[in-house]
């Protein structure tokens, strides 16, 4: 009698979590860093605000204020699905 292994290998992709979707608003001079899909921007689950900045190619020193769902946020703020994120630059004037 021939035995067959009925256990199937499960692809690693099956275990990947669905990304969160963010709505981004980059103000003033940061607008040039806004992706084409800013209204529906995917990020990995468990991302923080600093992860988002890195993903967009922004340095921490370029952002003066950050808001998540209208509330002030810091670099360690964890992002969640459907969060609205607004990033504001330092403004100089005279």
Number of C-alpha atoms within 10 A of each C-alpha: 3 4 5 6 6 6 6 6 6 8 8 7 7 8 8 10 9 12 15 18 20 22 18 19 19 19 15 12 12 16 13 9 14 16 14 8 11 16 15 15 16 16 19 17 16 13 16 17 21 17 19 17 17 11 10 12 11 15 10 12 8 15 17 11 13 21 18 21 13 11 11 12 18 14 13 11 17 15 23 18 16 15 16 19 22 19 21 18 17 12 10 5 3 2
